[in-house]
């Protein structure tokens, strides 16, 4: 308000205006006149009798003030004005969008009372916004959650939407006014935009050329609030296996939380998680047994510390399909040794793992075990890429790198990077650096740097095994629930070790070898491309079986768990993803051939069995990503849905079954604070402005002098602005005061 009092017009008028002089026809004569006036003033100061006795710098100040007054008068006589455009009253529309999603039913200001965000927004629209804009433009009111709906009145609206699509709803309103004089869009929202399938960005809305002004509601933070933000879990798992779920917790204060996994009323797992002060997000893992074959509806819960303000976002449900399926392991070994024998023995009783091994017994003899057909590995290493890609994990034993061709080395690297498989390298006389495995491209995939120049790296040692902090929580190295380090401390000492080089930036050490005061990395993993690589720098884990009682299961558990988890991360050539998008189900089928290239000439359909036992068949269509077909289905009644996806190509037909539950999670309960950053980005990207509710009275002025629509050119004179008269008076008063002080008057 102070700016308008001094300059006569609001800031918005100056922001888009051009300064003109209405009384100036030929600027040259005005400039000549101003120069002459200043010259006369300066001459009078120089030769004036009364100020001759003043110093030169004092006379310069007097001359400057007198010239300033003269130029100010000349400038006002020139008729300064602002040339701007203003919104033509009554000729345009302003769209007002009010968010009616579920989160708008939360308190607007918990410290100020029980008024909801929607009540505050409706009150602001009806009491302030519409009266302020009524004489300026036609007000068109919309409400939105997942989509926008035009209304005649906001009476009786409720915050009932189960999801918010802020950007898409705004874009839809802008599109509906295409070709019409729309001055601006005003969005009243808490900034939620939780549509998981939205492809819009704030920059996409700039194509309409209409400013979007946003008004934010709700607190930007809730002290003490804790929420279970997400749970990431594989869609299926084999029976009797350990399942690892990634849990993401967001919190606004420090403390201790408890994460639980339940199957109905049965507690499957529980762990305590520390919520640190220096990070608002905690990522942790929790493991549980998959159980027997079937569908399991799991409930993930977080018990927050005291002070949590919203309990509705502390629970997420997920479905897990436990089915019989096998994972194939290829074990290549260059010499007979105890590790080979006991590794096979550990995996022998596993119903999920199929261990196929190739062993070189002498220079001219080899031995195959676990092959499914006579020609498998008959020539040693798989002779084509499709055969190699049929495995999920490759284990490299004490086998020299020269045993493989350059092409086979490249295949191993692509097995991890492109096929998404896992590779485990064991220690040995002909393994890692001693076996010449520092050659590219496979060396780039390994989690450690190999260096043959440092001499032999493999030799006998005596050392115990200790899990790192990451190893205690990793499913690859979990021996027993609740025992932690104790499960490893009583294992017999290892008898060998292969010295490893520098660990790569993405590497994670899960197990360490402890030799007195010396600690060395033992089991190291890293993601690479689509897959995983790992190095186990010992070949004497067989001691854990031979030097413990016969009923001690830890050796078998270690190898089964390690190989199962490495196999679980391996990609499958064909897979189905189900994504819940509000009331919609997005079915995506990933279809690749034997070499994991996008399959051609594939058709796919999905048979969706509803909770009410009715069925719907969808045809999946190719999208922008090669090898991916997708379709969208609208859920009916809440419940568990069965989705059978049928894939057809030249090789035949394959059916993949998945299950999904609808109607469980309300996305509006998650992140219940105002997303001010999104509201500001939306306004800034489109040329609008973010407003706090208490500042909304100024929005009419902002729309008058900025925006689109039908506009009129106006000239706003500046000569009567109080600031200019005040400056003239101040300069003249300053001159008089100085001359009086210096004794020249």
Secondary structure, DSSP 8 states (H G I E B T S, - for coil): -HHHHHHSS-HHHHHT-EEEETT-S-HHHHHHHHHHHHHHHHHHHHH-STTTTS-HHHHHHHHHHHHHHHHHHHHHHTTEEEEEEEE-TTS-EEEEEEE-BGGGGSBS-TTT-S-BHHHHHHHHIIIIIHHHHTTTSEEEEEEESSSEEEES--TT----BS---HHHHHHHHHHHTTTS-EEEEEEEE------TT----GGGGGGG---EEEEE-S-S--TT-EEEEEEE--SEE-TT-EEEEEEEEEESS-EEEEEEEEETTEEEEEEEEEE-SS-SEEEEEEEEE--SSEEEEEEEEEE--TT-S-GGGSEEEEEEEE----EEEEEEESS--HHHHHHHHHHHT-SSEEEEEEEE-SSS-EEEES-SSTTTTTTSS-SSHHHHTT-SEEEE-S--GGGS-HHHHHHHHHHHHTT--EEEEE--TTSGGGGTTT-TTHHHHSSB---GGG---EEEEEEEEEE-HHHHH-GGG--STTTTTHHHHTS--EEEEE----B-TT-EEEEEEEETTEEEEEEEEEEETTEEEEEE--S-TTHHHHTS-TT--HHHHHHHHHHHHHHHTS--SEEEEEEEETTEEEEEEEEB-TTSSB-SS-EEEEEEE-TTS-EEEEEEEE-SSTTEEEEEEE--SSEEEEEEEEEEETTEEEEEEEEEEES---GGGSS-S--HHHHHHHHHHHT--EEEGGGGGGHHHHHHHSSSSSEEEEEEE-TT-HHHHHHHHHHHHHHHHHHHHHT--
